[in-house]
Amino acid sequence: MAWIYLVVSGVLETVWAAALSQSRGFSRLGPSLLFAGALALSMGGLALALRDLPVGTAYAVWVGIGAVGTALYGMAALGEPATTARLLCLLAIVAGVVGLKVLH
């Protein structure tokens, strides 16, 4: 169950990062509220995962999921460049996350 909490929390990290971007410095209410809610749920899920997983592994996986998800969101929705080099770097992060799961 800890891994489920961790993956969901990583996805929620992507949500709060995207909402933070859309909040325009907390000047827009809807994205600001989404940011706060997703942040609280993401941190709560990470805390639950830490009951059973080592902090180093859990934090690295959480950040990796959030970083890759946020970068993909930026490319898909915000027109950020999707270069081969950038995609390969994101693939390396995914490989690291999968490696941490396999080695756990």
N, C-alpha and C positions, 0 to 999 in steps of 0.2 A: 504494500500500500504506500510505503514511503516514496517509491519511485514514481507512482502515479501523482502523488502530491507535488513532487519535485517537477515533473514535466508540466503539469498544469500551471504551477507557479512560474515556470520559465516562460510559458506562453503569455501569462498575465503580465510578465515583465515587458514583453513586446507591446501589449495593449497600453500599459501605462506610459511607456516611452513615446508611442505614437500619439497618445492623448496629450502628453506634455507638449509635444511639438505643435499640435493643433490648438492648444490653449492660448497660444500667442502671449506667453508670459503671464498666464493666469488671468488674462483679460476677457476670456470667453468662458461663460459659466458651464455649459454642457461638457466640453472637453476637460475642464478643470475638475468637475465632479467625477467624470470617468477616470481621470488620472488618480484621484484620491482613493476611489473605490478599488480600482485594479491594483494600486500600490499596496493597500491594506491586505487585500486577499493574497497577493503575491508573497508578501512578507509572512503572512500567516501560514500559507502552505509551505514555505521554506522552513519555518519554525517547526511545523509538524514533521516534515521530512527529517529534520535534524535529530528527532528522537531516536531514529534508527540508523542514520547514515553519518559517516564522518564529515565534519564540517568542511574540510578541504575538498573532498569529492563533491559534496552537495552544492557548495558554493560555485565551484568551477562549472558544474553541469548547469546550474541555474543561470549563471551569467552567460554561458555559451549559448544556451537556447534563446535567451533574451537578445543577445547580440546578433545572432544569425537571423532571428525573426525580425528584429528591427531593421537590419540592413536589407533584408528581402522586401519588407514593407516599403522602405525608402525607394528601392528600385522599382517596385511594382506600382506604387501609388503616387510617389512624389517625383518621379522622373530622374532619380539619381542614376548615375552610370552603372551599367551591368557589364563591366569589362571581364574578359577572360581571367585576368589576374585577380580581380576582386572575387569572382566566383570561386576560383581555386583556393583563395585564402579562407573563404567561408567554408568550403568543403573540408579544409584542414581543421577548422574548429569543430565541425560536425564529427570528423573522425576522432578527434580528441575526446569529445563527449561520449561517443560510442565506446571508445577504449576504456574510459573510466567506468562505464557501466559493466563492460565485460570483465574487467579486472577486479571489480568489487566482490 
